Structures are given as structure tokens and as C-alpha cells.
Amino acid sequence: MRNIFAVKRSERLLCLVAVLAFMALNGLMVAYNFRLFTKGGNLGFWGLFFDHYTVSGFDDLSYMTMSRWKVYYQLYRHPLLPTFFYPFYVLNHWLMAETGVNFAVFIEAFLNVAASTYSCLFICRIFKEVLELSGKDAVLLTAFFFSFASILLTCFVPDHFVFSLFFLTMTLYIAGKAMKREKKRMKTWQTMLLAFFATGVTSTNIAKIGLADLFVNGRRTFRIRHLFLGFIVPLAALSAVYAYQQAAFVEPDARLQEKVKERKLRNDRRFAARYEKQHEFMKSRTGTQVADSRFFEWTDLSSSRTDAVVENLFGESILLHRDHVLEDVNKSRPVIVRYGSVFNYIAEALVFLLFSGGIIVGWKDRFLRLCMLWFATDMVLHIVLGFGIIEVYIMGAHWLFVIPVAVAFLFRHMRTRLAMIGARLLVAFLTIGLMAYNLSLVIPFMLRGFVAPQ
């Protein structure tokens, strides 16, 4: 991993294009409600951001954290994120005091561009160095991946998914390179760092780090030293970080907020009416939970899996719906929105067929089987258990890279020049079409918030 962040000479043009593209996308996010979101001072930042920010179902908690530091994240899902953002809060707090401007949107944009650019490099390296595609095919499949709606949005929204994408693509690249070496091995320190940081961003990532280690190291994964240093130590460290934040910040604040809420419910009829209305609305969006526990509060056993897969998992994740574009299901978007044109379903079907074809022809490859096990963990979580199933499309950064990886195997198994040209043209056509279609909906939506209420 020593030189993993060094940009190779052959990658410089791709890196430059990626940086410019991601800067442009993040420019849209900076422009969104610009005057409102750059207000500094002693403000009610929760109301400021929550009431005026809606981009699909993505959160804006990083804006809030950097504006007034507090543990807004659910720690059992994101134990490291508040700690990660604390130095940026300190920087932003100082800048706000000096200028009266809230720089959270600019800091987030910088972090997004950096994480997105390296994700782009890692996924392209996977195609070139692990799957041994030509440079042109690697770039084509990289562009194909970033044309997906969920990935486009992930690259500029102020949510945690871009950091998950960064660590997961890095893990796949490291594991793939290790599989190709004569001595197939992921080093203990690599596993330890990936387990700590990737799991700290999203707790379920530990399953993917564990699978990658197992596929590369085999029985060595279970050696006491490797198991202890690679997994137990980072998980223990994350548990300590979680426990400290929970005791020092979350629980005292929860008690205070509960008292404030109870007092307002007693004394403010308008607040009580709004609270009850929102409570009933959220109940209408909640299906049957797996268990009555906060760890299963986002699970749903009753929602239609067919609709969720067609319209959301392989639908909204890849190409946006024109109706209710980028609305939040927890605010105004219906749980299921259908496309108004058959061409949308044709595009979705073509992507799915390419994905399926790649799985069939490449199934014997160990790297693809690892990717498919990663995909399976997400499907168990979201489709079987129903975790976040009503907005599963915002979580595409955790699994959508499996699609172009599978298509890469389809490329590798083309036996004739004509078939290869046909496959490339189809992927290029889909890439251009998806990119143009998704951006035609994203850009007007983001820019209409440029003139914000004062």
C-alpha cells in the first residue's frame, strides 16, 4: 500500500479529467442554497440545513457537524465520522469567526473531490491491473460506473457514502493485486487499517473487509496473530471511540433534547401538531421490523421486493425517475415511483443483462466471486432484511461497482472482433445516455436552489 496514492504517469490525464469533473459536480452542491448555507454565526444550523436541504435521501449531517460540532450520526452505524469531522469543525469555527461565512460547503466539496478522484483511480486500476483490460476499455468501464445516478450523486452530496466508496474500491484493488501475486497475501497491517477506517465510516463494511482478507489469505486469516491485530484490535479501538462519544456527548444531549421536547409539547400547540403529523408520516413509511430494537429500526419485512428491485435497486440507483426527481422519501417522495417511458426500462434491462452475462462467463474467477459475495451481503441487508429498502438507491456506492466489474469479464470473453466492438458500443451508448439523462435532471434541480431564501 506504500505507493497506492501516487498518481502514475499513465493516470495523469484520467486524474485531471476526474478532478475537473468532480469539481464541477461539487460546484453544483456549493451553488445549492448558496446564500443560506454559507451563513455564519450563532444560528440554528439543524433547522437551517434540514428544512432547506433535499437531495434524494442523502443526509447533510457533515454540514451540521462542521457548523456546530455535535454527534448527529448514529454511532453504531458510523462510529468514526464525528471524530473525523472534528478537526474540520475547528477549522470552520475559526473561519466563521474571522469572516462570518460558513465554509462547511467548501470543506465538504474538497473532501468529496479527493475521495471521488481516488475512487475513480482505484476502480480504473482494478480494470487495468487486476482484470488486465486495455487502457481504453478500463476508462470506458470507469466512465460507465460514474454514469450511474447513485454514484454521480454520491460524489457531491454531504453524506458518508463517498468515503465508503473510497475505502471499498481501495480494498478491492489491494485484494485483487494480492490475488495476482505468487504469494497471495494481504498484510496484517493493511487489514487492520482497512478494518478500522472502512468500518468506522460504515459499520457493515467489516463484513467486506473480512471477506477480502479471507479470499486472499485463506486459512491465514484465522491465525491468532493476524486475527488479533487485523480484526480484534481495530474493532476494539472503534468500540472505545463509540463508548466515549456515547457517554460524553450522545447520552447527555439526548436527555437535554428530551426535556426540551417535552416542554415544547406541553406549551407549544403548533409544535405539538407538527410533531404529531411528522410522527404519523414516519410511521406510514415504516414497515414491519425484524425485531423491536434500535439496531433493526431501519429493517422492513413488509415492503414489496419486486417494486423495490425494479424501480429502486436497479432503477433509481442507475437512472433517475423524472417524477419526484431527487425528492426525499422521508419528506415527500412516494416509496415507489414508476418511469413514464418504456425506454427507461429498456436501459435498466440492458444494464442488468450485461451484469448477468458477465457473472455467467466470469463465475470461475476468484476475484469476481469475491465481488459477488460483497454484492450478496448488501442484498441480504437491503432486500432480505429490508434495511433502508424504501431508499435503497442512495446506497449504491456500496455495491454498484460490481456491475462494471462483471461487464469486464464479458469483455474478456468476447471471442470475435465484431462481438467486442458490439459490446464496447453498447456500453459506450449506455454510458453517454445515462450520463446525459441523469445530469439533465440533476443540474436544473441543484441550480434552482442557487437563489435561496434569506
Residue pairs with C-beta under 8 A, 6 or more apart in sequence:
1 174
1 190
1 193
4 170
4 173
4 174
5 118
7 15
7 121
10 135
11 121
11 124
11 125
14 120
14 121
14 124
14 139
14 142
15 117
15 120
15 121
18 116
18 117
18 120
18 121
19 113
19 117
21 146
22 112
22 113
22 116
22 117
22 120
22 155
22 156
23 109
23 113
25 152
25 155
25 156
26 108
26 109
26 112
26 113
26 155
26 156
27 109
28 156
28 442
28 443
28 446
28 447
29 55
29 105
29 108
29 109
29 112
29 156
29 157
29 158
29 446
30 105
30 106
30 109
31 446
31 447
31 449
31 450
32 53
32 55
32 446
32 447
32 449
32 450
33 52
33 53
33 449
33 450
33 452
34 105
34 449
34 450
34 452
35 451
35 452
35 454
36 48
36 52
36 452
36 453
36 454
37 48
37 49
37 52
37 53
37 63
37 102
37 104
37 105
37 452
38 101
38 102
38 103
38 105
39 48
39 101
39 102
40 96
40 99
40 100
40 101
40 102
41 96
41 100
43 67
45 63
45 64
45 67
45 68
46 64
49 60
49 63
49 64
49 67
50 60
52 449
52 452
52 453
53 60
53 63
54 326
54 327
54 328
54 331
54 332
55 153
55 157
55 326
55 328
55 445
55 446
56 153
56 157
56 326
56 327
56 328
56 391
56 393
56 394
57 328
57 329
57 330
57 333
57 391
57 393
57 394
58 153
58 154
58 157
58 158
58 159
58 161
58 394
59 158
59 159
59 160
60 157
60 158
60 159
61 72
61 73
61 81
61 158
61 159
62 81
62 85
62 104
62 108
62 158
62 159
62 160
63 104
63 105
63 108
63 158
64 70
64 72
65 72
65 73
65 81
65 82
65 85
65 89
66 85
66 88
66 89
66 92
66 103
66 104
66 107
66 108
67 89
67 92
67 96
67 102
67 104
68 89
69 82
69 85
69 86
69 89
69 93
70 249
70 253
71 82
71 245
71 249
71 250
71 253
72 82
73 81
73 82
73 160
75 82
75 242
75 245
75 246
75 250
76 203
76 242
76 294
76 295
77 202
77 203
77 204
78 160
78 200
78 201
78 202
78 203
79 199
79 200
79 203
79 238
79 239
79 241
79 242
79 245
80 196
80 197
80 199
80 200
80 201
80 238
80 241
81 160
81 200
81 201
82 245
82 249
83 241
83 245
84 200
88 104
88 107
88 111
91 103
91 107
92 102
92 103
92 104
92 107
95 101
95 103
96 102
96 103
104 158
105 158
108 158
109 156
111 162
112 155
112 156
112 157
112 158
112 162
115 162
115 163
115 165
115 166
116 154
116 155
116 156
116 162
116 165
116 166
118 166
118 169
118 170
119 162
119 165
119 166
119 169
120 142
120 146
122 166
122 169
122 170
122 172
122 173
123 142
123 145
123 169
123 173
123 401
123 404
124 138
124 139
124 142
125 173
126 169
126 172
126 173
126 176
126 405
127 133
127 137
127 138
127 141
127 142
127 404
127 405
127 408
128 134
128 135
128 138
129 173
129 176
129 177
129 180
130 172
130 173
130 176
130 177
130 179
130 180
130 367
131 176
131 367
131 405
131 408
131 409
131 412
132 412
133 141
133 408
133 411
133 412
137 408
137 411
137 424
140 424
140 427
140 428
140 431
141 404
141 407
141 408
141 411
141 427
142 404
143 431
143 435
144 404
144 407
144 427
144 430
144 431
144 434
145 151
145 400
145 401
145 403
145 404
146 152
146 155
146 435
147 430
147 431
147 432
147 434
147 435
147 438
148 317
148 318
148 396
148 400
148 403
148 434
148 438
149 316
149 317
149 318
149 319
149 320
149 393
149 396
149 434
149 438
150 316
150 317
150 318
150 393
150 394
150 395
150 396
150 397
150 400
151 165
151 396
151 397
151 400
152 435
152 438
152 439
152 442
153 326
153 394
153 442
154 161
154 162
154 165
154 396
154 397
155 162
159 394
160 201
160 202
161 394
161 395
161 397
161 398
162 397
163 201
164 198
164 201
164 202
164 205
164 397
164 398
165 397
165 398
165 401
167 194
167 197
167 198
167 201
167 205
168 198
168 205
168 208
168 374
168 397
168 398
168 401
169 401
170 194
171 194
171 198
171 208
171 209
171 212
172 212
172 370
172 371
172 401
174 186
174 190
174 194
174 212
175 186
175 212
175 213
175 215
175 216
175 367
175 370
176 367
178 184
178 185
178 186
178 216
179 215
179 216
179 366
179 367
184 216
184 217
184 218
185 216
185 217
185 220
186 212
186 213
186 216
186 217
188 225
188 226
188 229
188 230
189 229
191 209
191 213
191 226
191 230
191 231
192 229
192 230
192 231
192 233
192 234
193 234
194 209
194 212
195 206
195 209
195 210
195 230
195 231
195 234
195 235
196 234
196 237
196 238
198 205
198 206
198 208
198 209
199 205
199 206
199 209
199 234
199 235
199 238
200 238
200 241
202 398
204 377
204 381
204 398
205 398
206 231
206 235
207 377
208 374
208 377
210 221
210 231
211 370
211 373
211 374
211 377
212 370
213 221
213 230
214 221
215 366
215 369
215 370
215 373
217 226
220 226
221 227
221 230
261 275
264 271
264 272
265 271
265 272
265 275
282 330
285 329
285 330
285 335
285 390
286 300
287 299
287 300
287 301
287 302
287 303
287 386
287 389
287 390
288 300
288 301
288 302
289 296
289 297
289 299
289 300
289 301
290 296
290 299
290 301
290 385
290 386
291 299
296 385
298 387
298 388
299 385
299 386
299 387
300 386
300 387
300 389
300 390
301 385
301 386
302 386
303 335
303 386
303 389
303 390
304 336
305 383
305 389
307 336
308 336
308 383
308 389
308 390
308 392
309 383
310 348
311 321
311 336
311 337
311 338
311 339
312 336
312 389
312 390
312 391
312 392
312 393
313 382
313 383
313 392
313 393
314 348
314 351
314 352
315 321
315 339
315 344
315 348
315 393
316 337
316 393
317 392
317 393
317 396
317 400
318 347
318 348
318 351
318 396
318 400
318 434
319 344
319 347
319 348
319 434
319 437
319 438
320 326
320 437
320 438
320 441
320 442
321 337
321 338
321 339
321 344
322 339
322 340
322 441
323 337
323 338
323 340
324 332
324 333
324 334
324 337
325 441
325 445
326 441
326 442
326 445
327 333
328 391
329 335
329 390
329 391
330 391
335 390
339 345
347 430
347 433
347 434
350 426
350 430
351 403
351 430
354 403
354 406
354 407
354 410
354 426
354 427
354 430
355 402
355 403
355 406
355 407
356 406
357 406
357 407
357 410
358 368
358 405
358 406
358 407
358 408
358 409
358 410
359 368
359 372
359 406
359 409
361 409
361 410
361 412
361 413
362 368
362 406
362 408
362 409
362 410
362 412
362 413
363 369
365 409
367 405
368 405
368 406
368 409
371 401
371 402
371 405
371 406
372 402
374 399
374 402
375 399
375 402
378 395
378 398
378 399
381 387
382 388
382 389
382 392
382 395
383 389
383 392
388 394
388 395
407 427
410 423
411 420
411 423
411 424
414 420
414 423
